[in-house]
Amino acid sequence: MLNDKSILITGGTGSFGKMFTKMILERYPDVKRLVIYSRDELKQFDMAQLYPENKYPQVRFFIGDVRDNARFKRACEGIDVIIHAAALKQVPAAEYNPDEFIKTNIGGAQNVIDGALATNVKVVVALSTDKAAAPINLYGATKLVSDKLFIAANNIKGKRDLRFSVVRYGNVMGSRGSVIPFFRNKAKEGVLPITHKEMTRFNISLEDGVEMVLWAIENAIGSELFVPKIPSYKIETVAKAIAPNAKLVDVGIRPGEKLHEEMITVSDSMNTIDIGKYYVILPSGTNKQKYLEHFGGKEVPEGFNFSSDKNENWVSIEEMRKLIIKFVDPNFKPE
């Protein structure tokens, strides 16, 4: 599928970008080019040590910011597939610095679209977040606008052989800024601060996130927003899995946080189909039958929603420990 293709990933030195690069090189050794586009020269230098030019000549490092329209268009030259993973993501930071998040998450998304339209890119897959569904914080609001921009870009592509799609998923295990490394560091103190004992979140591994993007590259026909059927966990479950003897201290929900997350709202249900492993949210007024036939799916019931507190699939304490060993640290042991 991707052999002899040129791929560009924005935010390529982040947690997702690193896993994406690893899996692409393992599965598609004949990939023509894999361009790591990001603004941090130190992270690019560190990543380049893992993929030296003499061994991985197809890997290229391109310093640039998605805010820079001209620079990004230059990076798109000769590219077939774009994965847009670059974003500012910290919820409390967004509440304090809204203009910076708007510039990167919304302005940057439009620059990615412009770059694809101006060159010969064939496929664009943008990463979203559960916080973009019925957002109550600025980060989620910027990602919702980003999602809308990518979906609407299919309306202005003209006769180009180009399709834009979005993948939306929940918290990524062990990624930078996630609760697991935070709890592991705090466990040494014997006290874990938790925001709310009843708080729930969706859970996905980096590997599964990459698998979903690869599936979307191959199967999307454009305008879809894909949502995986992933399990939920309670924050308290993660704390007890990591440090069963630690004291749990309720510190309250942080600015902009929800008690539970949604990935599909009741309002979305009218335009959502179930295709087995994933749900697909379609644009309002689109030809739903075309997508039902393409994916072999079925419509979800009216009033359906997919939220982390009403999930049918839950991660237990023991399962969480196994997941941490598998996806985060093979040497993990509860404190």
C-alpha angles and dihedrals in degrees: 000000000000102000110118089016128118115228130190123195120192115214085023096162093059127097094273093043093054093050091044091052092048094050095043092053091047095049102031107035090164095058106141098220136352110194117198105205116190141126102235111091093188093055089047090051091050092048091047088061088063092047108035116190095240090059101031107032090161092065114089129183117215119185111214146116123242086227088069106082097187094046093049093050089054089052091052095061109120093004121138102182131030123196109193108206100142115114144130103248116172109113099208091045090054092055089054099038105032097155092057092052091048091052094051105031099038105021090040091051091053090050090053089052092047091049092052093047092049095052137036098276113149105190134028122185117183125198118232135178139230086246089071091069110091090339122210096177132061094244091057091045092053091050091049089054089047090052091050091050093053094046092047091048087077087068094060102040092096112192094339117130090237135122131190123204137165133218119204125192143152138253114334116226114248096353120146108287095015123135097247099069089039092054092045091056093046093047090076088067093054093236127090120196111216126184097220131346092225095048114125134193139182116252131215134158123234089244092055090047090055091045089055093051092048089050091050092050090056102037110028119105095191139278095047126133107203122207121187123223096240131161129256132227137191116242086231089058091057091048093051092045091055102036112011093176098045122110112249114220119194106224098172134249114303122238110288096011126131125217088227132014130228129204098179120029127206088252089056093054094084089063100035128104131189114229099174110259093029142031117227123210111204129199115268112266095017125136097270093181091063091059094042089056095043095051099029089236139147134224118263118237117274110265093027118150134175111217132159095241095050098044119132091214119068134178114230125210092259092045090050090055091051091049092051090051092047101042108019114025126356089201095053118138127174113259 
